Amino acid sequence: MKKIILCIWLCCIAMITYCQNIHNVVSLKDKKARAAPEWLETGIVYQIQLRAFTPEGTLKAATARLKDVAQLGATVIYLCPVFLADDDDDQSTWSPRQKASGMNNPRNPYRMADFYRVDPECGSDDDLKGFITECHRLGLRIMLDMVYLHCGSKAVFLKEHLDFIVRSEDGNAIKAAWNWPALNFENQELREYLWQNMEYWVKEFNVDGFRLDVASGVPLDFWEEARSRLEKIRPDIGMLAEAAENRRPEDQLKAFDANYSFVYFGALRDVFANKYPVSHLFDTWNEITNKWPQGARFIRYFDNHDLSNDDWYNRRERDWGFDGCNATFVHLFTLNGIPFIYNGQEVADTARHSIFGRAPIYWANGENLAGQLRFDFLKKLCEIRKTEKALVDGNVKWLSNDQPQSVLSYSREFGNEKIFVVINLSKTPLRVHVEGVKDINNKPCTIIIKDKIIGGDIADGLDVSGYGYWVGKTGGK
């Protein structure tokens, strides 16, 4: 009897949760995402993973390379954590990936010991201030990476605040993900400690915003209060949530300006690795769009410090190839969202990276033909992103074509301007006819960027080589 009652109770809970989720989806479709600061809305994010960015792995060495990032055309630096890492060498306190890396280094930048101190491995407070000053001199905004879901077992605040982490009845630390003590957001003092931490980096270091690690694992009301407090110091503060599109769509109503696009990246990987039809991307995009508030923003990437980590087999450059990566960049720079470049992608880097130890980018690739071509290509995409308003503000209209297994086609429409995009995400040369482009006939069409187009035009049919792309526009000035 007890089992029957338990099953009925669990079914009721599941039904209530399902109904709540349906209600959220319906109500959020009719709501608008919060307004984002202009610098992030129109931005191009460049991630710096300090242990990869230079052989030295320091803020000073990274500062010297910022001019190259500015020359590329990126506008926002997202800097991986530079705060004091926990040095507990007891491997039972390490994450599984940290142990498997073979680096034998206890200092994981995402397992923090002190949220208020720059790690000496990275440099000093003055080095971070110098890095930020140089960013601003070059016209770059800077976002620091904050990790508030968990902490290291030797976190400095645990000496005086044992209740800052979640504990069992017998006083033992309860672990969050990655085998680390979970911060206790039921504790108001802990919340105040972290709010003041974010305020500290804005007030004392002049940072422009934050990338918030595992944001969906932290209560939303904590982030909403953080936003409210930070805006009193810097009204145009930027907040990027590391959270997937299938988690908490209400994030962008008040707290966050943009979220990650883990689900959409997964769809891209399905297309390349698992041979899904390219139409799978539209299905995924459409499902996400129907769940989030109108105008919700996502960063668009296919590499970052998590994906490139562990060994070189994880590098998309090796897996998808030079041309496949170029075609993907065209897609992510022309789709709605905020383009994201991971350090080294601008020289087609294939080195092993690891956040668990020093594993630097092969910057010498930049002297090779492939590296030079990639840099110029990404520089061109950055210029296009900045000059074509439709790529920031334009609506996305997906256009059907007669090669749905392999070819993406859509337009970005803003006012009387339309930008048309056709991308072959396969190795196979194809002739493709795109529907819904009749209005391009008898209108002047300006080619924005194209490659591997053998012949034809978008109105009558394009002959496209493997990983070829065509982007053109009508209307506008």
N, C-alpha and C positions, 0 to 999 in steps of 0.2 A: 504493500500500500504506500509506504514511504517513497519507494522508487517511482511509483505512478505520479504521486504528488510532486516530486522533484522534477520529473519530466514535464508535467503540465506547467510548473513554475518557470522552467527554463524556456519552454515554448512561448510563454507569455512575455518574458523578457526579450526574447528574440523578435517577437512581433512588434513590441513597443519600440525597440531599437530600429527595426526596419521602417516603421511608420515615421519615426523621427527623422530618419535619413531622407525619406521621400519628401517630407515636409520641407527639410532644409534645401533640397535640390529645387523644389518648386518655388520656394520663396526667394532663394538666392538668384534665380534666373531673372527675377524682376527687380533686383537691386543692382546698384552700380558699385564697382570697386572704388576705394578711396583714391583721391588724386595723388599722384606721385610727384616728387620734385622733378623739375624739368631736366636736371642733369642726369638723372637715372632713367627717366622715361625715354630720353633720346640717346642714352649712353651706349657705349660698347665696352663691356667688362673684360679686363685682362687679369687672370689669376696668377699671383706669384706664390709658388711653393718654395720657401727660402732654401731648403736643403737641395733643391734641384736647380734653382735659378742661377746660382754661381758656384764655382768650385769651392769658394770660401764659405758659402752658406751664411753670410752675415748681412746685416742691414747696410753697413757701409759699402760692401761690394755691390749689393743690389741697387743702392742709390746711384752708383756710377753707370748702371745700365738703364736707368729710367728714360734717358733721352731716346733710346732706341724704341722703347714702347710708345713714347709720344710720337716719334717719327712714323711708326706703324699706323697710327691713327686711333688707337684705343683712347678712351676718355675716363675710364674708371679703373682704379687698381683695387682688386680684392686680395688682401694679404692674409695668408694662412697664419694661424696663431704664432705669436712671437713672445708669449708670456711664459713664466717660469714653469717648466715641465717637471712632473714628479720623477724623482730618481730612484724610486724603490726598485732594487734589483732582484727582488723575490718574484720569479716568473709566474707564480700563481696569481699575482696581481696584474699581469699583463693581459692584453687582449689576444685572442687566438691569432689574428693576422700579425700582430707584433712579434709573437713567438715564431711564427712560421716564416717571417721575413729573413731570418738568419743573420740579422744585423747585430743581435745580442746587445742592443742598446735600450736601457730602461726609459730613456727620455723620449716619450711620445708627445708631440706638441698638442695632441687632443686629450691628454691626461694631465690636467693642470694641477700645480701645487699652489700657485699664487696668481690670482687674477689681476693684481695690482703691480706686478713687477715684470720688466722685460728680462727674458732669459739671457744670461751671460753668453751662451752659445751664439745668440743672435746679435748681441751687442749691448748697448746701454740705453737708458732713457734718452740721453742726448742723441744717440744714433737714430732712434726712432723719430725723434723730433726733426732731425736733419732729413730723414727719408721723407717725412710728410711735407716739410717745407719745400723740398725739391719737387715733389709731386705737384704741389700747388703752383710753383714757379713755372712748371711745364704745362699747366692747364689741366692737370689730372686730379680727379677726386680720389679719395682714399677711404676704403671700408675695411675695418678690422674684423677679424673672425673671433666671435665670442662663443665659448663652450659652457653652457649652463645646465645641461642635463645631468652631468656627473662631475666628479673630481677625482684626483689621485688619493691614494690611501694615506699619503703624508701631506695633504693639503694644510697650509699654515693655519687656516682658521679653525681647524678641528681641535687645536690645543685649548681654545677657550669656548668653542661652540660645538660641543658634541652633537647637539640637536640640529645642526645644519645639514646632516644627512639622515636619510630614512633608516630607522633601526627596527629590528625585531624586538619582541617582548623581552628577550634576554640580553638586549643591548648590542647585538652584532649588526654590522652594517649590512643593509640590503642592497644588492647590486642592481644597477641599471644595465643597459646594453653594454657590451664590450667588457663585462666583468669588473666594472668600476662602481664605487659607491654612488648611489643616487642622491642628488640634492633634494632637500625636504621643502617643497614649496607650500606646505601647510604652515611653515614657520615664517611669521611676518618679518622677523629680524633678518632671516636669510634673504627674503625678497628685497628688503631695504638695502642690504649689503650689496646685492647685485645691481639694483637700480643706481646706487651711488657709484658703483664701478663703471657703468656705462657713462654716467655723467662726468666722471673723472677723465676719461679718455677724450671726451668732447671738449671739456673746459681747459684741460692742461695740455692737450696734444693737438687740438684743432682737427680731429678726424671728422669726416663728412657723413659717416654712416657705419652700419654694421652688417655683417653676414652672420646670421644666428644659426649655429650648428644644431641639428636635430630639433628644430623649432617646434615641430608638431608634438614632441614629447614633453613640452613644457606648457603649463596651463595658459590658455589664450589671454585670460584677464591679466596675467603678469606682463605679457607683451603689450597689451593695450595701455596699461599704466606706464610702462617704459616709454612708449611713444609719446604719451601726453607730457611726461616730465622732460623728455629730451627736446621736444618741440619748443619748450619755453626757453631753452638755451640756444638751439639752432632750429629755426622754423623749417628749414629745408633738409632736415635729417633724412637719410635714406635707410631703409630696413629691408633686407633680403632674407627670406626664410628658407632654410634648407628643409624643405618639406615637399613630399610628392603631391601630384595633382589629385590623387585619390584619398587625400587626408585633409580634413578641416577646411573646406572652401571659404568659410567665413573669415579666414585669416586676413583677407584683403579688404574687409569692410572698414576696419579701424586701425589694425596693428601694422600690417606689412604693405610694402609697395610692390613687391614681386616675390615669386616663389620659384623653386627649382622645377624642372620638367623631367623628373625621373621616368614617368610613365611614357612620355613622348620619346625620350631617349631609348627606352626599352623597345618601342615600336621600330625605331631606326635600326637598332641592333637586330631585331627580328628580320627586317628586310635584308640586311647584309649577311648575317650569320645563318639564319634559319630559312632564308629564301621565301619569306612571306611576300605576297603581292604588295606593290607600292600603295595600292588602295587602302591597305591596312593603316597607313599614316593618316589618311582622311578620316577613317572610322575612329581612330584614337583621338585625333584633334577634335572631332565633332562631339564625342562623348565627354571630353574634358570641358569644352566650351559650354555644354548644356548644364554642367554642374556648378560652374563658378559664376560669380557676379559679372555683369557686363563690364568689359574693359579690363578684366583681370590680366595681369602681366606675369610672364614666365621668362626665365633666362633660357637661352637656346644654346646647347653645347653638345659635343660628343666626346669630350675628354676633360678630365679634371684630376685633382690629386688623388681621389679615390679610385678612379678608373685606371689611371696610369700606374698605380702602385703595384708593388710586389715583384714583378719581373717584366721583361720586355715583351713577353707574349701578350701582355695586356694592352699594348700600344695599338690604337686604331690605325696609325700610320702603316704599320706592318700588316695589319689584318685587312683593312679596307683598301689599301694602296693609295698612292699619291693622287691619282685622278679621282678615285672614289671619295677621298677626303675633300678635294676641291669641290666636287659636285655637292657634297653635304654642306659645306660652308655656304655655297650659293643659296641652298634651301634655307638654312638657319638665319642668314642675313636678310632674306626677302620674306620670310614668314613673319607673322605678328609675334612680338616678343623682343627681348633684349639680347643681342648677340654676345657670345661669350667665347673668349680665346684663352686656352690654357698655355702657360709659358712653355715655349719651345715649338709650339705648333707653327709659328711664323717662319721657322726654318726647317719644317718637316722632320722634327726631331724623332728619333727612334730609340733613344737610350732607355735603359731601365731606370725608373724612378721609384723612390720610396720615401714616405714620410718618416720612416723609422731609422734612417741613417743617410749619410751623404751619398747621393747618386745623381750627379749633375747632368744637365742638358749637354748634348753634343753641339755646342755653338759653332763649331767648325763647319757644320752643315751649311751655315749661312754663306760660306765661301764657295760652295759647290753650286752647280747649275740648278738642281732641284730646290735647294734652300733659297737661292736668289729668286727663282720663279715663284715660290710660295710667298715670300715676303712681299714681292710686288703685287701678287694676286690679292693677298689679304689687305694690303694698303689700298688697293682699288676698291675692294668691297667696303672698307671703312669710309672711303670718300663717298661712295654711292649712298651708304646709309645716312650720311650727314646731309647730302644735297637733295635727296628724293624724299619729300615730305610724306608721300603716300606710304613709304616703307615704315614710318612711325605711326601715322594717324589713319592710314587707309584701312578700309574694311577688307577682309579676306573673302574672296569668292572662289570656291573650288570649281574647276572646269573639267568636265569629263573628257576623256580621249579614248582612242581605239587601241591603246596599249596599256591598260590599267595594271598589268602585271609588273611593268617596269618604269612607266613614265608618270611623273608628277606634273600637274598643270593647274595653275590658279592665277588669280589676278589680285592686285591691291588697288582699291579704288578710293580716291579722295577728290571731291569736287568733280571737275571735268577731266581729271587726270586718271589714267588707268595704266598700271604696270602689269605686264603679262610675263609669266614665268613658266618655262618648260624645262624639265630636268630629267634626263635618262639616268636612273640609278642602277642600271645594269651594265655589264660589259658588252652587251650585244648591240651592234648598230641596228637602228630601227627607222622606219618611216612612220611618223605619227601625225594624225589629224586631231586637232583640238576643237571641241565643240564650244559654242558660245563666244566665238571671236568674230562673228559676222560684222560687228560694228567697227572692226579694224580696217575693213575694205574701204578703199578710196579716202583713207585718212593717212596723213604723214605719220610714220612710225619711226621713232628714234631707238636705235639699238643701244642699250646701256652696257651690257657685257654679254659675250657669248664665246663658246669654245667647242670645237669638234662638231660644228654644224657643216655638213657636207653640201647641202643645197636646200632649195625650197624656201618657203616663208610660212609664218604661223597661220596665215589666212588659208593657204592652199595645201599645207602639209610640209613638215620639216623632215629632212633626212639628218638624223642625229647619230653620231658615233657613240660608242660605249662611254658612259659618264659625261656625255656632252650636255650643254645647257645653253639656253637662249633667254635673255631678259630684255624686253623692249617696252616702250611706253608710247601712248598717244595722249593728246591733250596737254594741258599745262602750258608753261611759258617756253 
